[in-house]
Amino acid sequence: MADETGGVFDFVTLRWTNLPALQVTAKEKALRLFRVPLTEGIVGQVYQSREPVILPDVSKSQTFRKEMADAVNYQVRTLLAVPVQTESRREGVLELFNKTPRGTFSAQDMELAVGLAHQIALLLNVFRVRGPSGTVPPPPLPPPSPGPSPEELLESRRAARDAHAQLHEMKALLETAMQARDQSAQRVQTLSEELEQAKAQVEATTPSQQMMRLLHSVEPFAFTLSLATVMKNVAELATRLVEAQALQIFLWDERTECFTLGFSTANAVPGDAVPVSFKKGEGLAGSAADRMELVQVEDVTREDRFSKSIDEVPGILSRSILAGPLSSHGRLVGVIEAINRKDGRPFSSDDAAAFAGLSLLGAAAVEKVLIHQNLRDVARGALAAVADLIETRGSSPGGRAERLLRRVGAAGETLAWSPTEQREAEWATLLFNVGKVVLPAEVLFKQGELLPKDRDLLYSVPRLSSEALAGVAALAGPARIVRHIHERWDGQGSPDKLSGEKIPIGSRVIAVMDAFDGLVSGAMGRKALPTDVALKEIEGCAGKQFDPACVAILFRLERGGLRLS
């Protein structure tokens, strides 16, 4: 409390948490010996300025005086000091030390303390009016000074009642705040205990358990043959592993010796976020591939190899980067690059080690898919070549097998076929005419109108092809599609007179696409028709020979500008 006459502060009282009463009394006696001038220390600053002060670290304050704390052997770390005052009168200063659990006082703490100090000042004013006994003193005798008038006494009583009500309100508010603080502290303690238990469980796991966890984490990309799925799952796992803000994967093309963007978590597309292609040594990604080792950069502004066009994604400013080669058995298949930790810190050495390990797993998964795709493309190309050779026996123009394959594939995407359905339809498209090899040449090369027996031979080709394929277990699905390509929607086809949706969907699609291509390409020696004329002929057969839904898909593809080149 301030003693304006003596120009000093008088120590009044203290509240000490978790300290025996005898020790508190002894410390109070020691503190009462101090007389701090009204202009010195934090108390003097707060008293003179009438403004509260928070010190997160008193050791950094030149104003703070530690003599009183040293006298009672108490270390002050953090401090909150507020003036005890009303609008018209200053009474002193309320100081709070060392918020628990260890932390700093907040703006909300200061607001509560200011309110409490104001209530203290109001009660002191009431005490001053009422006197030490708690009753209103009798009117003083004149002279030397006149006593308070009845109106002033009535106003004082009202002020006392208001102050008392405000004090109760503030007390309830403080109790609520203390309960919330205690609940938060308990929650922090619970979370800490759970974290320690989790750490203990991780440390206690056996090598076999750790291996099972690893297998579960890589399962999404280790057991799929879809390149897009592998890249997406590798990118998502890497993003979680190093808490990356963005991640991109570049694929290496051995023919062009260039990288192209394969996947980006920032939804980047080639030609937008990155150049169409870049070579080894360009950017941090290209540098990682050139060196065949992980590149870790804490600050890209200090790195000459950094390239905005390669090592940055739309909407994100690159700061820290991890870039590693995707290499399996010495073969480079791509580069994986993580951009910025989500918490703003640079990538650590632990991040780099984890990222390098995942790069090895990702490279093996990508290489497996690429090998499978290469084998599939070789087989598909060989079959397409065989199919074209067979077609040339029937005087059909070359390249027909590939055109059919593209149309059937596009129809499959429209119908949302599964990978298995798409693959079986593609094989059926390439193999449904292999039965032509047993037909007489004069039938295949015959010009003009076909005789009924010649037409029957041509209609038997799918059945002959299906019977030839049925002996291969892996081709059972395509063989079933091939057998029913000459069935009709109205049930008047061959060989089994199936109708409607009883005909496999792959057979219905191939029938429409094969008929249309024959019309526009001039198959079997006929004159090629314009696209619009061919479409009208196909439309006229919808609901009779062809599935109307498949005809609608053909119209959508042709009028939507399907590219066959």
GUPA-735612 format. One line per 5 residues: number of its first residue (from 1); for each residue x negated, y, z negated of C-alpha. Coordinates in steps of 0.5 Angstrom, whole numbers, always signed. Example, Ala and Ser with C-alpha at 12.3 -4.5 7.8 and 13.67 -1.06 7.14 Angstrom:
// residues 2
1) -25/-9/-16 | -27/-2/-14;
//
This chain:
// residues 565
1) +0/+0/+0 | -2/+7/+2 | -4/+12/-4 | -4/+19/+0 | -6/+22/-6;
6) -13/+18/-7 | -14/+17/+0 | -14/+10/-1 | -10/+3/+0 | -8/-1/-6;
11) -8/-8/-6 | -1/-11/-8 | +0/-18/-7 | -1/-24/-2 | +2/-30/+0;
16) -3/-36/+1 | -1/-43/+5 | -3/-49/+2 | -7/-46/-4 | -6/-48/-12;
21) -3/-42/-16 | -9/-41/-20 | -14/-40/-14 | -9/-35/-11 | -9/-31/-18;
26) -16/-31/-18 | -17/-29/-11 | -12/-23/-12 | -16/-21/-18 | -22/-20/-14;
31) -18/-17/-8 | -15/-11/-13 | -22/-9/-14 | -23/-6/-7 | -21/+1/-5;
36) -21/+2/+3 | -20/+9/+5 | -14/+10/+9 | -18/+11/+16 | -23/+5/+15;
41) -22/-2/+18 | -16/-5/+22 | -11/-3/+16 | -13/+4/+17 | -13/+4/+25;
46) -6/+1/+24 | -4/+6/+19 | -6/+12/+22 | -3/+10/+29 | +3/+7/+26;
51) +2/+2/+32 | +1/-6/+31 | -5/-10/+32 | -7/-17/+34 | -14/-19/+34;
56) -15/-26/+38 | -22/-26/+35 | -24/-22/+30 | -31/-23/+31 | -31/-19/+37;
61) -28/-13/+34 | -32/-7/+31 | -27/-4/+27 | -25/-10/+23 | -28/-10/+16;
66) -30/-17/+13 | -32/-15/+6 | -25/-17/+2 | -25/-24/+6 | -33/-25/+4;
71) -31/-24/-3 | -26/-29/-4 | -30/-34/+1 | -25/-34/+7 | -26/-34/+14;
76) -22/-30/+18 | -21/-32/+26 | -15/-29/+28 | -11/-23/+25 | -4/-19/+26;
81) -3/-13/+23 | +3/-8/+23 | +5/-2/+19 | +10/-2/+13 | +14/+4/+15;
86) +21/+7/+17 | +22/+13/+22 | +21/+18/+16 | +16/+15/+12 | +9/+11/+12;
91) +8/+6/+6 | +2/+1/+8 | +0/-4/+12 | +2/-12/+12 | -3/-17/+15;
96) -3/-24/+17 | -9/-28/+18 | -11/-35/+22 | -4/-37/+25 | -3/-45/+24;
101) -4/-50/+28 | -10/-46/+31 | -8/-41/+36 | -7/-34/+36 | -1/-29/+34;
106) +4/-28/+40 | +8/-22/+42 | +14/-26/+39 | +10/-26/+32 | +9/-19/+32;
111) +16/-17/+34 | +18/-21/+28 | +13/-18/+23 | +15/-11/+25 | +22/-13/+23;
116) +20/-16/+17 | +15/-10/+15 | +21/-5/+17 | +25/-9/+12 | +20/-8/+6;
121) +20/-1/+8 | +27/+0/+7 | +27/-4/+0 | +22/+0/-2 | +26/+7/-1;
126) +32/+4/-4 | +27/+2/-10 | +25/+9/-10 | +32/+12/-11 | +35/+7/-16;
131) +29/+7/-20 | +25/+1/-24 | +31/-2/-28 | +35/-3/-21 | +41/+2/-24;
136) +42/+9/-21 | +38/+14/-26 | +42/+20/-29 | +42/+27/-26 | +36/+30/-28;
141) +36/+36/-33 | +35/+43/-29 | +30/+46/-28 | +24/+44/-26 | +28/+40/-20;
146) +35/+39/-18 | +37/+32/-18 | +41/+28/-12 | +48/+30/-11 | +54/+25/-11;
151) +54/+25/-3 | +46/+23/-3 | +47/+18/-8 | +53/+15/-4 | +49/+15/+2;
156) +43/+11/-2 | +48/+6/-4 | +50/+5/+3 | +43/+5/+5 | +41/+0/+0;
161) +47/-5/+2 | +45/-4/+10 | +38/-6/+8 | +40/-12/+4 | +44/-14/+9;
166) +39/-13/+14 | +34/-17/+10 | +38/-23/+10 | +39/-23/+17 | +32/-22/+18;
171) +30/-28/+13 | +35/-33/+17 | +31/-31/+23 | +25/-32/+20 | +27/-39/+18;
176) +30/-41/+25 | +23/-39/+28 | +19/-43/+23 | +23/-49/+24 | +22/-48/+32;
181) +15/-47/+30 | +15/-54/+26 | +19/-58/+31 | +14/-55/+37 | +8/-57/+32;
186) +11/-64/+31 | +12/-65/+38 | +5/-63/+40 | +3/-68/+34 | +7/-74/+37;
191) +4/-73/+44 | -3/-73/+42 | -1/-79/+38 | +2/-82/+45 | -4/-80/+49;
196) -9/-83/+44 | -5/-90/+45 | -5/-89/+52 | -13/-88/+52 | -13/-94/+48;
201) -9/-99/+52 | -13/-97/+58 | -20/-98/+55 | -17/-105/+52 | -15/-107/+59;
206) -19/-113/+61 | -22/-113/+68 | -17/-118/+71 | -12/-113/+69 | -15/-107/+72;
211) -16/-111/+78 | -8/-112/+78 | -7/-105/+77 | -12/-103/+83 | -8/-108/+87;
216) -1/-105/+86 | -4/-98/+87 | -7/-100/+94 | -1/-105/+96 | +3/-99/+100;
221) -2/-99/+105 | -6/-105/+105 | +0/-110/+107 | +3/-106/+113 | +1/-105/+120;
226) +4/-98/+121 | -2/-93/+122 | +3/-87/+120 | +5/-91/+114 | -2/-93/+112;
231) -4/-86/+113 | +2/-83/+109 | +1/-88/+103 | -7/-87/+103 | -6/-79/+103;
236) -1/-79/+98 | -5/-84/+93 | -11/-79/+94 | -7/-73/+93 | -5/-76/+86;
241) -12/-79/+84 | -16/-72/+85 | -10/-67/+84 | -11/-64/+91 | -6/-59/+93;
246) -7/-61/+100 | -10/-67/+104 | -11/-69/+111 | -14/-75/+115 | -17/-74/+122;
251) -18/-80/+127 | -24/-81/+131 | -24/-83/+138 | -30/-87/+140 | -28/-85/+148;
256) -28/-78/+147 | -33/-78/+141 | -28/-73/+138 | -23/-72/+132 | -16/-71/+132;
261) -11/-70/+126 | -7/-76/+124 | -4/-74/+118 | -3/-68/+113 | +1/-67/+107;
266) +2/-60/+109 | +6/-62/+115 | +1/-59/+120 | +1/-61/+127 | -5/-62/+132;
271) -6/-55/+136 | -3/-51/+130 | -7/-52/+123 | -13/-55/+127 | -16/-55/+134;
276) -14/-60/+139 | -20/-64/+137 | -27/-63/+134 | -34/-66/+134 | -38/-69/+129;
281) -42/-64/+125 | -36/-59/+126 | -33/-56/+119 | -34/-60/+113 | -30/-66/+116;
286) -34/-66/+121 | -41/-66/+117 | -38/-71/+113 | -37/-76/+119 | -44/-74/+122;
291) -48/-75/+115 | -43/-81/+113 | -43/-79/+106 | -38/-75/+102 | -39/-68/+102;
296) -37/-64/+96 | -36/-56/+96 | -34/-52/+90 | -33/-45/+93 | -32/-45/+101;
301) -34/-38/+101 | -41/-40/+100 | -42/-46/+105 | -44/-44/+112 | -41/-51/+114;
306) -34/-49/+113 | -29/-48/+118 | -22/-45/+117 | -19/-48/+124 | -21/-55/+121;
311) -22/-55/+113 | -16/-51/+112 | -8/-52/+112 | -2/-47/+114 | +0/-43/+108;
316) -6/-45/+103 | -13/-42/+102 | -18/-47/+102 | -23/-46/+95 | -26/-53/+94;
321) -26/-59/+98 | -28/-66/+98 | -29/-69/+105 | -31/-76/+106 | -32/-81/+112;
326) -27/-87/+113 | -32/-92/+115 | -31/-100/+115 | -37/-105/+116 | -41/-99/+119;
331) -35/-97/+124 | -33/-90/+123 | -25/-89/+124 | -24/-82/+121 | -25/-77/+116;
336) -21/-76/+110 | -21/-69/+106 | -18/-66/+100 | -17/-59/+99 | -16/-55/+92;
341) -15/-58/+86 | -8/-56/+83 | -10/-53/+77 | -15/-48/+80 | -21/-52/+78;
346) -27/-54/+83 | -27/-62/+84 | -31/-65/+79 | -36/-71/+80 | -31/-76/+77;
351) -26/-73/+83 | -32/-74/+88 | -33/-81/+85 | -26/-83/+85 | -25/-80/+92;
356) -31/-84/+95 | -28/-91/+93 | -21/-89/+95 | -24/-87/+102 | -27/-94/+103;
361) -20/-98/+101 | -17/-93/+106 | -22/-94/+112 | -21/-102/+111 | -13/-101/+112;
366) -14/-96/+118 | -19/-100/+121 | -15/-106/+120 | -9/-103/+123 | -13/-100/+129;
371) -16/-107/+131 | -9/-110/+131 | -6/-104/+135 | -12/-105/+140 | -10/-113/+141;
376) -3/-111/+142 | -5/-106/+147 | -9/-111/+151 | -4/-117/+150 | +1/-112/+153;
381) -3/-109/+158 | -4/-116/+161 | +3/-118/+160 | +5/-112/+164 | +0/-113/+170;
386) +2/-120/+170 | +10/-118/+170 | +8/-113/+176 | +4/-119/+180 | +11/-123/+179;
391) +15/-117/+182 | +11/-116/+188 | +13/-123/+190 | +20/-120/+190 | +18/-114/+194;
396) +19/-109/+189 | +14/-103/+188 | +9/-103/+183 | +9/-100/+176 | +16/-103/+175;
401) +14/-107/+168 | +11/-101/+165 | +17/-96/+167 | +22/-101/+164 | +18/-102/+158;
406) +18/-94/+157 | +26/-94/+158 | +27/-100/+153 | +22/-97/+148 | +26/-90/+148;
411) +33/-94/+148 | +30/-98/+142 | +28/-91/+138 | +35/-88/+139 | +38/-95/+136;
416) +33/-94/+130 | +31/-101/+132 | +26/-104/+126 | +19/-106/+128 | +21/-113/+129;
421) +27/-111/+134 | +23/-107/+138 | +17/-112/+139 | +21/-117/+141 | +25/-113/+146;
426) +18/-110/+149 | +16/-118/+150 | +23/-120/+153 | +22/-114/+158 | +15/-116/+160;
431) +17/-123/+160 | +24/-124/+163 | +22/-125/+170 | +17/-130/+169 | +22/-135/+172;
436) +21/-132/+179 | +14/-136/+180 | +18/-142/+181 | +23/-139/+186 | +22/-140/+194;
441) +18/-134/+197 | +23/-134/+203 | +29/-132/+197 | +24/-127/+194 | +22/-123/+201;
446) +29/-124/+204 | +32/-118/+207 | +39/-116/+208 | +45/-120/+204 | +44/-126/+200;
451) +47/-132/+201 | +51/-135/+195 | +46/-140/+193 | +40/-135/+194 | +44/-131/+189;
456) +45/-136/+184 | +37/-138/+184 | +36/-130/+183 | +41/-131/+177 | +38/-137/+174;
461) +31/-133/+173 | +33/-131/+166 | +35/-138/+164 | +28/-141/+167 | +24/-135/+164;
466) +27/-137/+157 | +26/-144/+157 | +19/-143/+159 | +18/-138/+153 | +22/-143/+148;
471) +16/-147/+147 | +12/-142/+144 | +14/-141/+137 | +12/-134/+136 | +16/-132/+143;
476) +23/-135/+140 | +26/-128/+139 | +24/-125/+146 | +26/-132/+149 | +33/-131/+146;
481) +34/-124/+149 | +31/-126/+156 | +36/-132/+156 | +42/-127/+156 | +40/-121/+160;
486) +45/-123/+166 | +51/-124/+161 | +56/-119/+163 | +60/-114/+158 | +67/-117/+160;
491) +64/-125/+159 | +64/-126/+167 | +56/-127/+167 | +51/-133/+166 | +49/-137/+163;
496) +53/-138/+157 | +59/-133/+159 | +58/-129/+153 | +62/-122/+152 | +61/-116/+148;
501) +57/-115/+142 | +56/-123/+142 | +51/-121/+147 | +44/-119/+144 | +43/-112/+144;
506) +36/-113/+147 | +39/-116/+153 | +44/-111/+154 | +39/-105/+154 | +35/-109/+158;
511) +40/-111/+163 | +42/-103/+164 | +35/-101/+164 | +33/-106/+170 | +39/-105/+174;
516) +38/-97/+174 | +30/-98/+175 | +32/-103/+181 | +37/-97/+184 | +32/-91/+184;
521) +26/-95/+186 | +29/-99/+192 | +27/-106/+189 | +29/-112/+193 | +28/-109/+199;
526) +34/-104/+198 | +33/-96/+200 | +32/-92/+193 | +37/-88/+191 | +37/-81/+188;
531) +38/-81/+180 | +45/-78/+180 | +47/-83/+185 | +44/-89/+181 | +47/-86/+175;
536) +54/-86/+178 | +53/-93/+180 | +51/-95/+173 | +57/-91/+170 | +62/-95/+175;
541) +60/-101/+172 | +61/-99/+164 | +65/-104/+160 | +65/-109/+166 | +58/-111/+167;
546) +55/-107/+162 | +55/-105/+155 | +58/-97/+155 | +54/-95/+149 | +48/-97/+153;
551) +50/-94/+159 | +51/-87/+155 | +44/-88/+152 | +41/-89/+159 | +45/-82/+161;
556) +42/-79/+155 | +35/-81/+156 | +35/-79/+164 | +38/-72/+163 | +34/-71/+157;
561) +28/-71/+161 | +25/-78/+159 | +17/-78/+161 | +15/-84/+164 | +8/-82/+166;
//
